[in-house]
């Protein structure tokens, strides 16, 4: 089983050009960076896990730029969006930005996507109704695939609509970077099976992880998709026994760093990375 790492990617964190080589040297296979273009000051949406929203959400840097810098200072570390919020982007600009990153990194982009948790944030960007965000994201992914794959790309849907265009460069990966859906629960499973290349849930949203993973595998098999890979985002400081359980469930990758103990202090990152690097050989 592979190990990835996720960071809040703020100016207070270890600089991307330093963090990337640190992870690569420690044997991690990937880094995953999420995004929030902004956080509305006045909002009704509660923080998903309860309590006050961590201040880091207000200072997150642009993930595409940070991943580009990491790519410049590493050779094989995979560069993951974990997750991007495509509904908050212009579709044509997003397709080019992602394709450019894949080209410049020699085909290392992993395109994780999500619908977000902040209703007011989406409303600042788009007229898509909050209740329709899953449907709109599915359509968005279809439009991105056309822009990445088709020589003369076009798409005609309810939320995205354009006549034939040339959208170049194309991504280096064929046919395009893997698209991971970062959502748990029933809707997350359904949409992953319908249009994603991989599933990337957070373990705290799944309850009984074994039950949810087995259910997902049954649903995907029923739909004729027997090979959907799973990257599990592990919240907190998972033990070796937890990681071994994930490995035995056939999970391809575990992503650590989310909500780690002392996560507000970047000085603890090197020791955290070393701890999980030591477990890597036992997870093979």
C-alpha positions as CSV (number, residue, x, y, z in Angstrom):
1,X,0.0,0.0,0.0
2,X,1.3,3.5,-0.9
3,X,1.4,6.4,1.5
4,X,0.5,10.0,0.5
5,X,0.6,13.2,2.5
6,X,-1.8,16.1,2.6
7,X,-1.2,19.7,3.8
8,X,-3.2,22.8,4.3
9,X,-0.7,24.6,2.1
10,X,-0.6,28.0,3.9
11,X,2.4,30.4,4.0
12,X,3.0,29.3,7.6
13,X,3.5,25.6,6.5
14,X,6.8,24.2,5.2
15,X,7.4,25.7,1.8
16,X,6.4,23.4,-1.1
17,X,9.9,23.4,-2.6
18,X,11.1,21.9,0.7
19,X,8.2,19.7,1.6
20,X,8.1,17.9,-1.8
21,X,11.7,16.6,-1.7
22,X,11.2,15.7,2.0
23,X,8.3,13.4,1.1
24,X,10.0,12.0,-1.9
25,X,13.2,11.1,0.0
26,X,11.0,9.5,2.7
27,X,9.4,7.1,0.2
28,X,5.9,8.8,0.0
29,X,4.3,8.3,-3.4
30,X,2.2,11.5,-3.5
31,X,1.2,14.8,-2.0
32,X,-2.3,16.1,-2.0
33,X,-3.4,19.8,-1.7
34,X,-6.9,21.1,-1.4
35,X,-8.3,24.5,-2.3
36,X,-10.5,27.3,-1.2
37,X,-10.3,30.4,-3.3
38,X,-11.7,32.4,-0.3
39,X,-13.9,32.0,2.8
40,X,-17.0,34.2,3.1
41,X,-16.7,36.2,6.3
42,X,-20.4,35.9,7.0
43,X,-21.7,32.4,6.4
44,X,-24.5,30.1,7.5
45,X,-22.7,26.9,6.6
46,X,-21.3,25.2,9.7
47,X,-17.8,23.7,9.7
48,X,-18.4,20.0,8.8
49,X,-16.7,18.4,11.8
50,X,-18.3,20.9,14.2
51,X,-16.8,23.7,16.3
52,X,-14.9,26.7,14.9
53,X,-13.4,26.6,11.5
54,X,-9.6,26.4,11.7
55,X,-8.0,29.8,10.6
56,X,-5.9,28.0,8.1
57,X,-8.8,27.8,5.7
58,X,-8.6,31.6,5.2
59,X,-4.9,31.5,4.1
60,X,-4.6,28.5,1.8
61,X,-2.4,29.1,-1.1
62,X,-3.3,28.2,-4.7
63,X,-2.8,24.4,-5.1
64,X,-1.8,24.5,-8.7
65,X,1.0,26.9,-8.1
66,X,2.3,25.0,-5.1
67,X,2.1,21.7,-6.9
68,X,4.1,23.2,-9.8
69,X,6.8,24.3,-7.4
70,X,6.9,20.8,-5.9
71,X,7.1,19.3,-9.3
72,X,10.1,21.4,-10.1
73,X,12.0,20.1,-7.0
74,X,11.0,16.4,-7.3
75,X,11.3,13.7,-10.0
76,X,8.6,11.1,-9.3
77,X,6.3,12.3,-6.4
78,X,2.7,12.3,-7.7
79,X,1.1,15.8,-7.5
80,X,-2.5,15.5,-6.2
81,X,-5.3,17.9,-6.0
82,X,-7.0,16.8,-2.8
83,X,-9.4,18.2,-3.6
84,X,-10.0,20.8,-6.3
85,X,-13.4,22.5,-6.5
86,X,-14.0,22.6,-10.3
87,X,-17.4,24.4,-9.9
88,X,-15.5,27.4,-8.7
89,X,-13.4,27.7,-11.9
90,X,-13.9,28.8,-15.4
91,X,-14.0,25.4,-17.2
92,X,-11.7,26.4,-20.1
93,X,-9.1,28.0,-17.9
94,X,-9.2,25.0,-15.5
95,X,-8.7,22.5,-18.3
96,X,-5.6,24.4,-19.5
97,X,-4.1,24.9,-16.0
98,X,-4.4,21.2,-15.2
99,X,-3.1,20.1,-18.5
100,X,-0.2,22.4,-18.3
101,X,0.7,21.1,-14.8
102,X,0.6,17.5,-16.1
103,X,2.9,18.4,-19.0
104,X,5.4,20.3,-17.0
105,X,5.5,17.6,-14.3
106,X,6.0,14.9,-16.9
107,X,2.6,13.3,-16.3
108,X,2.4,13.3,-12.5
109,X,-0.9,15.0,-11.9
110,X,-3.7,13.3,-9.9
111,X,-6.9,15.3,-10.3
112,X,-8.9,15.0,-7.1
113,X,-12.3,16.8,-7.2
114,X,-15.0,17.6,-4.7
115,X,-18.2,19.7,-4.3
116,X,-17.0,21.6,-1.3
117,X,-18.7,22.2,2.1
118,X,-19.2,25.9,2.1
119,X,-22.5,26.9,0.4
120,X,-21.7,30.6,0.4
121,X,-18.4,30.1,-1.2
122,X,-19.9,28.3,-4.2
123,X,-22.6,31.0,-4.5
124,X,-19.9,33.6,-4.8
125,X,-18.6,31.8,-7.9
126,X,-21.6,30.2,-9.5
127,X,-25.3,30.2,-10.0
128,X,-25.4,26.4,-9.5
129,X,-27.9,25.6,-6.8
130,X,-26.3,23.9,-3.7
131,X,-28.7,21.0,-4.0
132,X,-27.5,20.4,-7.6
133,X,-23.8,20.6,-7.0
134,X,-23.2,16.8,-7.4
135,X,-25.0,16.8,-10.8
136,X,-23.2,19.9,-11.9
137,X,-19.8,18.4,-10.9
138,X,-20.5,15.3,-12.9
139,X,-21.2,17.4,-15.9
140,X,-18.1,19.5,-15.3
141,X,-16.0,16.4,-15.3
142,X,-17.5,15.3,-18.6
143,X,-16.6,18.7,-20.1
144,X,-13.1,18.5,-18.8
145,X,-12.6,15.0,-20.3
146,X,-13.7,16.4,-23.7
147,X,-11.3,19.3,-23.4
148,X,-8.4,17.0,-22.4
149,X,-9.0,14.2,-24.9
150,X,-10.9,15.4,-28.0
151,X,-8.9,17.3,-30.7
152,X,-12.0,19.5,-31.4
153,X,-13.7,19.6,-28.0
154,X,-17.3,20.5,-27.5
155,X,-19.9,20.0,-24.7
156,X,-23.6,20.7,-24.5
157,X,-25.1,20.3,-21.1
158,X,-27.3,22.1,-18.5
159,X,-24.4,23.8,-16.7
160,X,-21.6,23.7,-19.2
161,X,-22.0,24.5,-22.9
162,X,-19.5,25.3,-25.6
163,X,-19.2,24.6,-29.3
164,X,-16.0,23.1,-30.9
165,X,-12.8,24.5,-29.5
166,X,-9.1,23.7,-29.6
167,X,-8.0,23.3,-26.0
168,X,-4.2,22.6,-25.9
169,X,-1.9,21.4,-24.7
170,X,-3.4,18.1,-23.9
171,X,-2.3,16.4,-20.7
172,X,0.7,14.1,-21.0
173,X,-1.1,11.2,-19.4
174,X,-3.3,9.2,-21.7
175,X,-6.2,9.7,-21.9
176,X,-6.0,12.2,-19.1
177,X,-4.9,12.5,-15.4
178,X,-6.8,10.2,-13.1
179,X,-9.9,11.8,-11.7
180,X,-10.5,11.0,-8.0
181,X,-13.8,11.9,-6.3
182,X,-13.3,13.1,-2.7
183,X,-16.7,12.3,-1.2
184,X,-18.0,9.7,1.2
185,X,-21.5,8.5,1.9
186,X,-24.2,7.2,-0.6
187,X,-23.9,10.1,-3.1
188,X,-20.1,10.0,-3.0
189,X,-20.2,6.3,-3.9
190,X,-22.8,6.6,-6.6
191,X,-21.0,9.4,-8.4
192,X,-17.6,7.8,-8.1
193,X,-19.0,4.7,-9.7
194,X,-20.7,6.8,-12.4
195,X,-17.9,9.0,-13.6
196,X,-14.7,8.9,-11.5
197,X,-11.5,7.0,-12.0
198,X,-10.9,6.5,-8.2
199,X,-12.6,7.1,-4.8
200,X,-10.9,9.2,-2.2
201,X,-13.1,9.4,1.0
202,X,-12.2,10.7,4.4
203,X,-12.3,7.9,7.0
204,X,-14.1,9.9,9.6
205,X,-17.1,10.4,7.2
206,X,-17.5,6.6,6.7
207,X,-18.3,5.3,10.2
208,X,-17.6,1.6,9.8
209,X,-14.8,1.8,7.2
210,X,-14.8,-1.9,6.5
211,X,-18.6,-2.0,5.9
212,X,-18.5,1.1,3.7
213,X,-15.6,-0.1,1.6
214,X,-17.2,-3.5,1.1
215,X,-20.5,-1.8,0.2
216,X,-18.7,0.4,-2.3
217,X,-17.0,-2.6,-3.9
218,X,-20.3,-4.4,-4.2
219,X,-22.0,-1.4,-5.8
220,X,-19.2,-0.9,-8.2
221,X,-19.2,-4.6,-9.2
222,X,-22.9,-4.5,-9.7
223,X,-22.3,-1.6,-12.1
224,X,-19.7,-3.5,-14.0
225,X,-16.7,-1.6,-12.5
226,X,-14.6,-4.1,-10.6
227,X,-11.3,-2.2,-10.5
228,X,-12.0,1.3,-9.0
229,X,-8.9,2.2,-6.8
230,X,-9.4,3.7,-3.4
231,X,-7.2,6.3,-1.7
232,X,-8.3,6.6,1.9
233,X,-7.7,10.0,3.6
234,X,-6.9,9.0,7.2
235,X,-7.8,11.7,9.8
236,X,-5.5,12.2,12.8
237,X,-2.6,9.9,13.5
238,X,-3.6,6.4,12.3
239,X,-1.8,3.5,14.0
240,X,0.1,0.8,12.1
241,X,-2.8,-1.6,12.9
242,X,-5.2,0.9,11.2
243,X,-3.0,1.1,8.1
244,X,-2.7,-2.6,8.0
245,X,-6.5,-2.9,8.1
246,X,-6.7,-0.6,5.2
247,X,-4.1,-2.5,3.3
248,X,-5.9,-5.8,3.9
249,X,-9.1,-4.2,2.6
250,X,-7.3,-3.7,-0.7
251,X,-7.0,0.1,-0.4
252,X,-4.4,1.3,-2.8
253,X,-3.1,4.3,-0.9
254,X,-3.6,5.9,2.5
255,X,-3.2,9.7,2.7
256,X,-2.0,11.0,6.1
257,X,-1.6,14.5,7.6
258,X,-5.3,15.6,7.8
259,X,-6.0,16.6,11.4
260,X,-2.7,15.2,12.6
261,X,-1.8,15.8,16.3
262,X,-0.4,19.3,16.6
263,X,-1.3,20.0,13.0
264,X,-1.2,23.8,13.6
265,X,2.6,23.6,14.2
266,X,4.6,22.9,11.0
267,X,7.7,22.1,13.1
268,X,6.2,18.7,13.8
269,X,5.9,17.7,10.1
270,X,9.4,16.1,9.7
271,X,8.9,13.8,12.7
272,X,5.4,12.9,11.4
273,X,6.7,12.1,8.0
274,X,9.5,10.0,9.5
275,X,7.1,8.0,11.6
276,X,5.0,6.9,8.6
277,X,8.1,6.4,6.5
278,X,9.2,3.8,9.0
279,X,5.8,1.9,8.6
280,X,6.1,1.9,4.8
281,X,7.9,-1.5,4.4
282,X,5.4,-3.2,6.6
283,X,2.6,-2.0,4.4
284,X,3.9,-3.5,1.2
